[in-house]
């Protein structure tokens, strides 16, 4: 199944037209006379890498500088935290006395 049939019919009259004498030579001469594309060196990417690195460092600094360290935990605070039995999960039967010692 060829879906290009309308396009082929549209360009059918132009297939019989011949190109002017020396047309291909002129096209090839234009192509060869063009300057080759400029190769980008790694130095041109350097400023973008530095800019990205500085932006990343600044965002990390802002994120870390606003974080607060947790308060230091003393043995008294830890024992109060472990002794708090407000939740249902902590009020379950601990089994034997040996098992409750390790929890």
Jmol script that loads the backbone (N, CA, C; Angstrom):
load data "model"
ATOM      1  N   UNK A   1       0.845  -1.174   0.000  1.00  0.00           N
ATOM      2  CA  UNK A   1       0.000   0.000   0.000  1.00  0.00           C
ATOM      3  C   UNK A   1       0.891   1.239   0.000  1.00  0.00           C
ATOM      4  N   UNK A   2       0.729   2.060  -0.988  1.00  0.00           N
ATOM      5  CA  UNK A   2       1.565   3.246  -1.137  1.00  0.00           C
ATOM      6  C   UNK A   2       0.708   4.480  -0.918  1.00  0.00           C
ATOM      7  N   UNK A   3       1.004   5.220   0.158  1.00  0.00           N
ATOM      8  CA  UNK A   3       0.231   6.429   0.467  1.00  0.00           C
ATOM      9  C   UNK A   3       0.757   7.657  -0.268  1.00  0.00           C
ATOM     10  N   UNK A   4       1.870   7.502  -0.984  1.00  0.00           N
ATOM     11  CA  UNK A   4       2.483   8.637  -1.664  1.00  0.00           C
ATOM     12  C   UNK A   4       1.966   8.832  -3.081  1.00  0.00           C
ATOM     13  N   UNK A   5       0.936   8.136  -3.477  1.00  0.00           N
ATOM     14  CA  UNK A   5       0.429   8.222  -4.850  1.00  0.00           C
ATOM     15  C   UNK A   5       0.028   9.637  -5.252  1.00  0.00           C
ATOM     16  N   UNK A   6      -0.693  10.412  -4.416  1.00  0.00           N
ATOM     17  CA  UNK A   6      -1.017  11.787  -4.822  1.00  0.00           C
ATOM     18  C   UNK A   6       0.222  12.655  -5.028  1.00  0.00           C
ATOM     19  N   UNK A   7       1.238  12.446  -4.212  1.00  0.00           N
ATOM     20  CA  UNK A   7       2.461  13.229  -4.350  1.00  0.00           C
ATOM     21  C   UNK A   7       3.178  12.843  -5.638  1.00  0.00           C
ATOM     22  N   UNK A   8       3.221  11.544  -5.941  1.00  0.00           N
ATOM     23  CA  UNK A   8       3.855  11.099  -7.171  1.00  0.00           C
ATOM     24  C   UNK A   8       3.140  11.667  -8.391  1.00  0.00           C
ATOM     25  N   UNK A   9       1.827  11.713  -8.344  1.00  0.00           N
ATOM     26  CA  UNK A   9       1.073  12.272  -9.462  1.00  0.00           C
ATOM     27  C   UNK A   9       1.311  13.776  -9.583  1.00  0.00           C
ATOM     28  N   UNK A  10       1.500  14.449  -8.461  1.00  0.00           N
ATOM     29  CA  UNK A  10       1.733  15.884  -8.474  1.00  0.00           C
ATOM     30  C   UNK A  10       3.073  16.227  -9.127  1.00  0.00           C
ATOM     31  N   UNK A  11       4.107  15.443  -8.857  1.00  0.00           N
ATOM     32  CA  UNK A  11       5.433  15.734  -9.373  1.00  0.00           C
ATOM     33  C   UNK A  11       5.749  15.020 -10.689  1.00  0.00           C
ATOM     34  N   UNK A  12       4.825  14.254 -11.213  1.00  0.00           N
ATOM     35  CA  UNK A  12       5.051  13.520 -12.465  1.00  0.00           C
ATOM     36  C   UNK A  12       5.459  14.442 -13.618  1.00  0.00           C
ATOM     37  N   UNK A  13       4.824  15.589 -13.834  1.00  0.00           N
ATOM     38  CA  UNK A  13       5.236  16.429 -14.970  1.00  0.00           C
ATOM     39  C   UNK A  13       6.669  16.969 -14.826  1.00  0.00           C
ATOM     40  N   UNK A  14       7.165  17.124 -13.615  1.00  0.00           N
ATOM     41  CA  UNK A  14       8.492  17.691 -13.412  1.00  0.00           C
ATOM     42  C   UNK A  14       9.611  16.670 -13.620  1.00  0.00           C
ATOM     43  N   UNK A  15       9.293  15.384 -13.648  1.00  0.00           N
ATOM     44  CA  UNK A  15      10.310  14.356 -13.832  1.00  0.00           C
ATOM     45  C   UNK A  15      10.915  14.395 -15.235  1.00  0.00           C
ATOM     46  N   UNK A  16      10.167  14.854 -16.164  1.00  0.00           N
ATOM     47  CA  UNK A  16      10.645  14.866 -17.544  1.00  0.00           C
ATOM     48  C   UNK A  16      11.482  16.102 -17.852  1.00  0.00           C
ATOM     49  N   UNK A  17      11.482  17.094 -16.981  1.00  0.00           N
ATOM     50  CA  UNK A  17      12.257  18.318 -17.206  1.00  0.00           C
ATOM     51  C   UNK A  17      13.715  18.033 -16.872  1.00  0.00           C
ATOM     52  N   UNK A  18      14.594  18.403 -17.775  1.00  0.00           N
ATOM     53  CA  UNK A  18      16.021  18.184 -17.575  1.00  0.00           C
ATOM     54  C   UNK A  18      16.631  19.409 -16.904  1.00  0.00           C
ATOM     55  N   UNK A  19      17.636  19.177 -16.070  1.00  0.00           N
ATOM     56  CA  UNK A  19      18.344  20.264 -15.395  1.00  0.00           C
ATOM     57  C   UNK A  19      19.191  21.013 -16.420  1.00  0.00           C
ATOM     58  N   UNK A  20      19.421  22.308 -16.205  1.00  0.00           N
ATOM     59  CA  UNK A  20      20.270  23.069 -17.137  1.00  0.00           C
ATOM     60  C   UNK A  20      21.690  22.501 -17.192  1.00  0.00           C
ATOM     61  N   UNK A  21      22.367  22.775 -18.244  1.00  0.00           N
ATOM     62  CA  UNK A  21      23.735  22.287 -18.441  1.00  0.00           C
ATOM     63  C   UNK A  21      24.643  22.848 -17.354  1.00  0.00           C
ATOM     64  N   UNK A  22      25.415  22.001 -16.690  1.00  0.00           N
ATOM     65  CA  UNK A  22      26.368  22.422 -15.671  1.00  0.00           C
ATOM     66  C   UNK A  22      25.742  22.719 -14.313  1.00  0.00           C
ATOM     67  N   UNK A  23      24.465  22.390 -14.117  1.00  0.00           N
ATOM     68  CA  UNK A  23      23.780  22.662 -12.847  1.00  0.00           C
ATOM     69  C   UNK A  23      24.422  21.875 -11.704  1.00  0.00           C
ATOM     70  N   UNK A  24      24.673  20.603 -11.915  1.00  0.00           N
ATOM     71  CA  UNK A  24      25.260  19.758 -10.877  1.00  0.00           C
ATOM     72  C   UNK A  24      26.663  20.244 -10.521  1.00  0.00           C
ATOM     73  N   UNK A  25      27.418  20.680 -11.536  1.00  0.00           N
ATOM     74  CA  UNK A  25      28.776  21.178 -11.266  1.00  0.00           C
ATOM     75  C   UNK A  25      28.742  22.443 -10.418  1.00  0.00           C
ATOM     76  N   UNK A  26      27.778  23.329 -10.685  1.00  0.00           N
ATOM     77  CA  UNK A  26      27.663  24.567  -9.907  1.00  0.00           C
ATOM     78  C   UNK A  26      27.280  24.269  -8.452  1.00  0.00           C
ATOM     79  N   UNK A  27      26.367  23.335  -8.281  1.00  0.00           N
ATOM     80  CA  UNK A  27      25.946  22.969  -6.922  1.00  0.00           C
ATOM     81  C   UNK A  27      27.128  22.386  -6.152  1.00  0.00           C
ATOM     82  N   UNK A  28      27.879  21.488  -6.795  1.00  0.00           N
ATOM     83  CA  UNK A  28      29.027  20.885  -6.118  1.00  0.00           C
ATOM     84  C   UNK A  28      30.103  21.924  -5.828  1.00  0.00           C
ATOM     85  N   UNK A  29      30.291  22.890  -6.720  1.00  0.00           N
ATOM     86  CA  UNK A  29      31.278  23.948  -6.478  1.00  0.00           C
ATOM     87  C   UNK A  29      30.861  24.806  -5.291  1.00  0.00           C
ATOM     88  N   UNK A  30      29.563  25.085  -5.155  1.00  0.00           N
ATOM     89  CA  UNK A  30      29.081  25.865  -3.998  1.00  0.00           C
ATOM     90  C   UNK A  30      29.290  25.103  -2.692  1.00  0.00           C
ATOM     91  N   UNK A  31      29.037  23.826  -2.740  1.00  0.00           N
ATOM     92  CA  UNK A  31      29.202  23.015  -1.527  1.00  0.00           C
ATOM     93  C   UNK A  31      30.666  22.969  -1.108  1.00  0.00           C
ATOM     94  N   UNK A  32      31.556  22.785  -2.081  1.00  0.00           N
ATOM     95  CA  UNK A  32      32.979  22.686  -1.762  1.00  0.00           C
ATOM     96  C   UNK A  32      33.572  24.026  -1.353  1.00  0.00           C
ATOM     97  N   UNK A  33      32.967  25.130  -1.798  1.00  0.00           N
ATOM     98  CA  UNK A  33      33.511  26.445  -1.453  1.00  0.00           C
ATOM     99  C   UNK A  33      33.089  26.923  -0.061  1.00  0.00           C
ATOM    100  N   UNK A  34      32.106  26.289   0.521  1.00  0.00           N
ATOM    101  CA  UNK A  34      31.662  26.688   1.856  1.00  0.00           C
ATOM    102  C   UNK A  34      32.725  26.337   2.890  1.00  0.00           C
ATOM    103  N   UNK A  35      32.846  27.173   3.876  1.00  0.00           N
ATOM    104  CA  UNK A  35      33.801  26.923   4.956  1.00  0.00           C
ATOM    105  C   UNK A  35      33.290  25.767   5.814  1.00  0.00           C
ATOM    106  N   UNK A  36      34.198  24.959   6.301  1.00  0.00           N
ATOM    107  CA  UNK A  36      33.756  23.859   7.167  1.00  0.00           C
ATOM    108  C   UNK A  36      33.172  24.414   8.463  1.00  0.00           C
ATOM    109  N   UNK A  37      32.283  23.674   9.082  1.00  0.00           N
ATOM    110  CA  UNK A  37      31.696  24.160  10.342  1.00  0.00           C
ATOM    111  C   UNK A  37      32.764  24.301  11.417  1.00  0.00           C
ATOM    112  N   UNK A  38      32.584  25.275  12.272  1.00  0.00           N
ATOM    113  CA  UNK A  38      33.539  25.564  13.330  1.00  0.00           C
ATOM    114  C   UNK A  38      33.404  24.501  14.420  1.00  0.00           C
ATOM    115  N   UNK A  39      34.531  23.929  14.791  1.00  0.00           N
ATOM    116  CA  UNK A  39      34.537  22.951  15.873  1.00  0.00           C
ATOM    117  C   UNK A  39      34.632  23.690  17.200  1.00  0.00           C
ATOM    118  N   UNK A  40      33.736  23.396  18.096  1.00  0.00           N
ATOM    119  CA  UNK A  40      33.774  24.043  19.397  1.00  0.00           C
ATOM    120  C   UNK A  40      34.790  23.349  20.281  1.00  0.00           C
ATOM    121  N   UNK A  41      35.590  24.143  20.908  1.00  0.00           N
ATOM    122  CA  UNK A  41      36.589  23.575  21.802  1.00  0.00           C
ATOM    123  C   UNK A  41      35.984  23.355  23.184  1.00  0.00           C
ATOM    124  N   UNK A  42      36.708  22.623  23.982  1.00  0.00           N
ATOM    125  CA  UNK A  42      36.217  22.366  25.335  1.00  0.00           C
ATOM    126  C   UNK A  42      36.264  23.636  26.185  1.00  0.00           C
ATOM    127  N   UNK A  43      37.072  24.613  25.770  1.00  0.00           N
ATOM    128  CA  UNK A  43      37.143  25.858  26.538  1.00  0.00           C
ATOM    129  C   UNK A  43      35.839  26.649  26.457  1.00  0.00           C
ATOM    130  N   UNK A  44      35.128  26.516  25.354  1.00  0.00           N
ATOM    131  CA  UNK A  44      33.882  27.263  25.236  1.00  0.00           C
ATOM    132  C   UNK A  44      32.822  26.729  26.199  1.00  0.00           C
ATOM    133  N   UNK A  45      32.937  25.463  26.584  1.00  0.00           N
ATOM    134  CA  UNK A  45      31.991  24.902  27.547  1.00  0.00           C
ATOM    135  C   UNK A  45      32.413  25.225  28.973  1.00  0.00           C
ATOM    136  N   UNK A  46      33.650  25.665  29.164  1.00  0.00           N
ATOM    137  CA  UNK A  46      34.174  25.881  30.504  1.00  0.00           C
ATOM    138  C   UNK A  46      33.379  26.881  31.312  1.00  0.00           C
ATOM    139  N   UNK A  47      33.004  27.997  30.686  1.00  0.00           N
ATOM    140  CA  UNK A  47      32.274  29.002  31.465  1.00  0.00           C
ATOM    141  C   UNK A  47      30.894  28.511  31.864  1.00  0.00           C
ATOM    142  N   UNK A  48      30.289  27.666  31.035  1.00  0.00           N
ATOM    143  CA  UNK A  48      28.977  27.127  31.394  1.00  0.00           C
ATOM    144  C   UNK A  48      29.099  26.123  32.526  1.00  0.00           C
ATOM    145  N   UNK A  49      30.166  25.360  32.503  1.00  0.00           N
ATOM    146  CA  UNK A  49      30.384  24.398  33.591  1.00  0.00           C
ATOM    147  C   UNK A  49      30.638  25.140  34.893  1.00  0.00           C
ATOM    148  N   UNK A  50      31.463  26.201  34.843  1.00  0.00           N
ATOM    149  CA  UNK A  50      31.708  26.991  36.045  1.00  0.00           C
ATOM    150  C   UNK A  50      30.426  27.633  36.552  1.00  0.00           C
ATOM    151  N   UNK A  51      29.628  28.156  35.635  1.00  0.00           N
ATOM    152  CA  UNK A  51      28.369  28.795  36.040  1.00  0.00           C
ATOM    153  C   UNK A  51      27.444  27.779  36.695  1.00  0.00           C
ATOM    154  N   UNK A  52      27.324  26.612  36.095  1.00  0.00           N
ATOM    155  CA  UNK A  52      26.482  25.566  36.674  1.00  0.00           C
ATOM    156  C   UNK A  52      26.991  25.096  38.017  1.00  0.00           C
ATOM    157  N   UNK A  53      28.323  24.976  38.132  1.00  0.00           N
ATOM    158  CA  UNK A  53      28.905  24.561  39.406  1.00  0.00           C
ATOM    159  C   UNK A  53      28.673  25.574  40.506  1.00  0.00           C
ATOM    160  N   UNK A  54      28.815  26.844  40.169  1.00  0.00           N
ATOM    161  CA  UNK A  54      28.563  27.885  41.169  1.00  0.00           C
ATOM    162  C   UNK A  54      27.095  27.932  41.569  1.00  0.00           C
ATOM    163  N   UNK A  55      26.206  27.755  40.613  1.00  0.00           N
ATOM    164  CA  UNK A  55      24.779  27.743  40.940  1.00  0.00           C
ATOM    165  C   UNK A  55      24.439  26.556  41.836  1.00  0.00           C
ATOM    166  N   UNK A  56      25.021  25.406  41.548  1.00  0.00           N
ATOM    167  CA  UNK A  56      24.789  24.228  42.385  1.00  0.00           C
ATOM    168  C   UNK A  56      25.340  24.444  43.796  1.00  0.00           C
ATOM    169  N   UNK A  57      26.531  25.002  43.886  1.00  0.00           N
ATOM    170  CA  UNK A  57      27.127  25.260  45.207  1.00  0.00           C
ATOM    171  C   UNK A  57      26.294  26.261  46.001  1.00  0.00           C
ATOM    172  N   UNK A  58      25.804  27.306  45.327  1.00  0.00           N
ATOM    173  CA  UNK A  58      24.983  28.298  46.025  1.00  0.00           C
ATOM    174  C   UNK A  58      23.678  27.687  46.514  1.00  0.00           C
ATOM    175  N   UNK A  59      23.055  26.840  45.688  1.00  0.00           N
ATOM    176  CA  UNK A  59      21.791  26.236  46.125  1.00  0.00           C
ATOM    177  C   UNK A  59      22.011  25.259  47.274  1.00  0.00           C
ATOM    178  N   UNK A  60      23.106  24.508  47.239  1.00  0.00           N
ATOM    179  CA  UNK A  60      23.403  23.610  48.360  1.00  0.00           C
ATOM    180  C   UNK A  60      23.708  24.386  49.629  1.00  0.00           C
ATOM    181  N   UNK A  61      24.423  25.490  49.496  1.00  0.00           N
ATOM    182  CA  UNK A  61      24.722  26.314  50.663  1.00  0.00           C
ATOM    183  C   UNK A  61      23.440  26.847  51.281  1.00  0.00           C
ATOM    184  N   UNK A  62      22.525  27.328  50.449  1.00  0.00           N
ATOM    185  CA  UNK A  62      21.266  27.857  50.982  1.00  0.00           C
ATOM    186  C   UNK A  62      20.432  26.760  51.630  1.00  0.00           C
ATOM    187  N   UNK A  63      20.438  25.578  51.045  1.00  0.00           N
ATOM    188  CA  UNK A  63      19.655  24.483  51.604  1.00  0.00           C
ATOM    189  C   UNK A  63      20.238  24.039  52.945  1.00  0.00           C
ATOM    190  N   UNK A  64      21.543  23.903  53.015  1.00  0.00           N
ATOM    191  CA  UNK A  64      22.176  23.402  54.230  1.00  0.00           C
ATOM    192  C   UNK A  64      22.198  24.462  55.322  1.00  0.00           C
ATOM    193  N   UNK A  65      22.340  25.725  54.956  1.00  0.00           N
ATOM    194  CA  UNK A  65      22.460  26.763  55.972  1.00  0.00           C
ATOM    195  C   UNK A  65      21.159  26.976  56.748  1.00  0.00           C
ATOM    196  N   UNK A  66      20.023  26.649  56.177  1.00  0.00           N
ATOM    197  CA  UNK A  66      18.753  26.842  56.873  1.00  0.00           C
ATOM    198  C   UNK A  66      18.299  25.603  57.637  1.00  0.00           C
ATOM    199  N   UNK A  67      19.012  24.499  57.485  1.00  0.00           N
ATOM    200  CA  UNK A  67      18.659  23.301  58.244  1.00  0.00           C
ATOM    201  C   UNK A  67      19.125  23.460  59.682  1.00  0.00           C
ATOM    202  N   UNK A  68      18.301  23.055  60.592  1.00  0.00           N
ATOM    203  CA  UNK A  68      18.682  23.120  62.004  1.00  0.00           C
ATOM    204  C   UNK A  68      19.053  21.725  62.466  1.00  0.00           C
ATOM    205  N   UNK A  69      20.098  21.651  63.220  1.00  0.00           N
ATOM    206  CA  UNK A  69      20.531  20.374  63.763  1.00  0.00           C
ATOM    207  C   UNK A  69      19.554  19.957  64.860  1.00  0.00           C
ATOM    208  N   UNK A  70      19.315  18.671  64.992  1.00  0.00           N
ATOM    209  CA  UNK A  70      18.425  18.227  66.067  1.00  0.00           C
ATOM    210  C   UNK A  70      19.076  18.508  67.419  1.00  0.00           C
ATOM    211  N   UNK A  71      18.273  18.754  68.421  1.00  0.00           N
ATOM    212  CA  UNK A  71      18.850  19.024  69.737  1.00  0.00           C
ATOM    213  C   UNK A  71      19.588  17.791  70.253  1.00  0.00           C
ATOM    214  N   UNK A  72      20.638  17.990  71.004  1.00  0.00           N
ATOM    215  CA  UNK A  72      21.381  16.833  71.524  1.00  0.00           C
ATOM    216  C   UNK A  72      20.503  16.033  72.491  1.00  0.00           C
ATOM    217  N   UNK A  73      20.651  14.736  72.432  1.00  0.00           N
ATOM    218  CA  UNK A  73      19.842  13.840  73.259  1.00  0.00           C
ATOM    219  C   UNK A  73      20.695  13.369  74.432  1.00  0.00           C
ATOM    220  N   UNK A  74      20.214  13.635  75.624  1.00  0.00           N
ATOM    221  CA  UNK A  74      20.921  13.162  76.808  1.00  0.00           C
ATOM    222  C   UNK A  74      20.288  11.860  77.262  1.00  0.00           C
ATOM    223  N   UNK A  75      20.893  11.233  78.242  1.00  0.00           N
ATOM    224  CA  UNK A  75      20.348   9.973  78.755  1.00  0.00           C
ATOM    225  C   UNK A  75      18.988  10.193  79.405  1.00  0.00           C
ATOM    226  N   UNK A  76      18.801  11.343  80.004  1.00  0.00           N
ATOM    227  CA  UNK A  76      17.515  11.642  80.640  1.00  0.00           C
ATOM    228  C   UNK A  76      16.417  11.765  79.591  1.00  0.00           C
ATOM    229  N   UNK A  77      16.713  12.477  78.490  1.00  0.00           N
ATOM    230  CA  UNK A  77      15.722  12.630  77.419  1.00  0.00           C
ATOM    231  C   UNK A  77      15.387  11.286  76.793  1.00  0.00           C
ATOM    232  N   UNK A  78      16.398  10.452  76.604  1.00  0.00           N
ATOM    233  CA  UNK A  78      16.179   9.154  75.990  1.00  0.00           C
ATOM    234  C   UNK A  78      15.319   8.267  76.879  1.00  0.00           C
ATOM    235  N   UNK A  79      15.561   8.305  78.160  1.00  0.00           N
ATOM    236  CA  UNK A  79      14.763   7.465  79.058  1.00  0.00           C
ATOM    237  C   UNK A  79      13.315   7.960  79.111  1.00  0.00           C
ATOM    238  N   UNK A  80      13.097   9.277  79.054  1.00  0.00           N
ATOM    239  CA  UNK A  80      11.730   9.789  79.027  1.00  0.00           C
ATOM    240  C   UNK A  80      11.026   9.421  77.724  1.00  0.00           C
ATOM    241  N   UNK A  81      11.766   9.450  76.639  1.00  0.00           N
ATOM    242  CA  UNK A  81      11.182   9.089  75.345  1.00  0.00           C
ATOM    243  C   UNK A  81      10.798   7.625  75.321  1.00  0.00           C
ATOM    244  N   UNK A  82      11.650   6.773  75.856  1.00  0.00           N
ATOM    245  CA  UNK A  82      11.363   5.339  75.853  1.00  0.00           C
ATOM    246  C   UNK A  82      10.256   4.987  76.848  1.00  0.00           C
ATOM    247  N   UNK A  83      10.119   5.759  77.926  1.00  0.00           N
ATOM    248  CA  UNK A  83       9.099   5.473  78.928  1.00  0.00           C
ATOM    249  C   UNK A  83       7.725   5.992  78.522  1.00  0.00           C
ATOM    250  N   UNK A  84       7.658   6.857  77.510  1.00  0.00           N
ATOM    251  CA  UNK A  84       6.376   7.410  77.068  1.00  0.00           C
ATOM    252  C   UNK A  84       5.571   6.314  76.375  1.00  0.00           C
ATOM    253  N   UNK A  85       4.384   6.024  76.902  1.00  0.00           N
ATOM    254  CA  UNK A  85       3.552   4.955  76.331  1.00  0.00           C
ATOM    255  C   UNK A  85       2.197   5.502  75.919  1.00  0.00           C
ATOM    256  N   UNK A  86       2.213   6.560  75.134  1.00  0.00           N
ATOM    257  CA  UNK A  86       0.964   7.154  74.681  1.00  0.00           C
ATOM    258  C   UNK A  86       0.352   6.428  73.490  1.00  0.00           C
ATOM    259  N   UNK A  87       1.147   5.701  72.766  1.00  0.00           N
ATOM    260  CA  UNK A  87       0.613   5.051  71.566  1.00  0.00           C
ATOM    261  C   UNK A  87       0.206   3.632  71.880  1.00  0.00           C
ATOM    262  N   UNK A  88      -0.703   3.119  71.072  1.00  0.00           N
ATOM    263  CA  UNK A  88      -1.237   1.775  71.286  1.00  0.00           C
ATOM    264  C   UNK A  88      -0.161   0.731  71.047  1.00  0.00           C
ATOM    265  N   UNK A  89       0.721   0.975  70.069  1.00  0.00           N
ATOM    266  CA  UNK A  89       1.752  -0.009  69.738  1.00  0.00           C
ATOM    267  C   UNK A  89       2.689  -0.261  70.913  1.00  0.00           C
ATOM    268  N   UNK A  90       2.925   0.729  71.754  1.00  0.00           N
ATOM    269  CA  UNK A  90       3.844   0.561  72.863  1.00  0.00           C
ATOM    270  C   UNK A  90       3.177  -0.064  74.082  1.00  0.00           C
ATOM    271  N   UNK A  91       1.873  -0.182  74.080  1.00  0.00           N
ATOM    272  CA  UNK A  91       1.171  -0.725  75.235  1.00  0.00           C
ATOM    273  C   UNK A  91       0.817  -2.192  75.059  1.00  0.00           C
ATOM    274  N   UNK A  92       1.471  -2.871  74.141  1.00  0.00           N
ATOM    275  CA  UNK A  92       1.160  -4.278  73.926  1.00  0.00           C
ATOM    276  C   UNK A  92       1.850  -5.130  74.978  1.00  0.00           C
ATOM    277  N   UNK A  93       1.429  -6.364  75.089  1.00  0.00           N
ATOM    278  CA  UNK A  93       2.021  -7.293  76.041  1.00  0.00           C
ATOM    279  C   UNK A  93       3.423  -7.648  75.567  1.00  0.00           C
ATOM    280  N   UNK A  94       4.410  -7.465  76.431  1.00  0.00           N
ATOM    281  CA  UNK A  94       5.794  -7.684  76.051  1.00  0.00           C
ATOM    282  C   UNK A  94       6.254  -9.114  76.272  1.00  0.00           C
ATOM    283  N   UNK A  95       5.430  -9.957  76.732  1.00  0.00           N
ATOM    284  CA  UNK A  95       5.810 -11.346  76.927  1.00  0.00           C
ATOM    285  C   UNK A  95       6.531 -11.548  78.222  1.00  0.00           C
ATOM    286  N   UNK A  96       7.628 -12.268  78.194  1.00  0.00           N
ATOM    287  CA  UNK A  96       8.364 -12.571  79.427  1.00  0.00           C
ATOM    288  C   UNK A  96       9.166 -11.375  79.895  1.00  0.00           C
ATOM    289  N   UNK A  97       9.681 -11.479  81.094  1.00  0.00           N
ATOM    290  CA  UNK A  97      10.462 -10.386  81.650  1.00  0.00           C
ATOM    291  C   UNK A  97      11.793 -10.211  80.897  1.00  0.00           C
ATOM    292  N   UNK A  98      12.348 -11.265  80.368  1.00  0.00           N
ATOM    293  CA  UNK A  98      13.613 -11.189  79.622  1.00  0.00           C
ATOM    294  C   UNK A  98      13.378 -10.425  78.317  1.00  0.00           C
ATOM    295  N   UNK A  99      12.281 -10.697  77.620  1.00  0.00           N
ATOM    296  CA  UNK A  99      12.003 -10.007  76.355  1.00  0.00           C
ATOM    297  C   UNK A  99      11.760  -8.515  76.606  1.00  0.00           C
ATOM    298  N   UNK A 100      11.078  -8.191  77.683  1.00  0.00           N
ATOM    299  CA  UNK A 100      10.801  -6.770  77.957  1.00  0.00           C
ATOM    300  C   UNK A 100      12.078  -6.037  78.346  1.00  0.00           C
ATOM    301  N   UNK A 101      13.057  -6.729  78.841  1.00  0.00           N
ATOM    302  CA  UNK A 101      14.314  -6.084  79.201  1.00  0.00           C
ATOM    303  C   UNK A 101      15.052  -5.577  77.960  1.00  0.00           C
ATOM    304  N   UNK A 102      14.993  -6.316  76.878  1.00  0.00           N
ATOM    305  CA  UNK A 102      15.718  -5.941  75.660  1.00  0.00           C
ATOM    306  C   UNK A 102      14.942  -4.929  74.806  1.00  0.00           C
ATOM    307  N   UNK A 103      13.691  -4.711  75.057  1.00  0.00           N
ATOM    308  CA  UNK A 103      12.914  -3.746  74.258  1.00  0.00           C
ATOM    309  C   UNK A 103      13.014  -2.398  74.795  1.00  0.00           C
TER     310      UNK A 103
END
end "model"
wireframe off; spacefill off
backbone 0.3
color backbone group
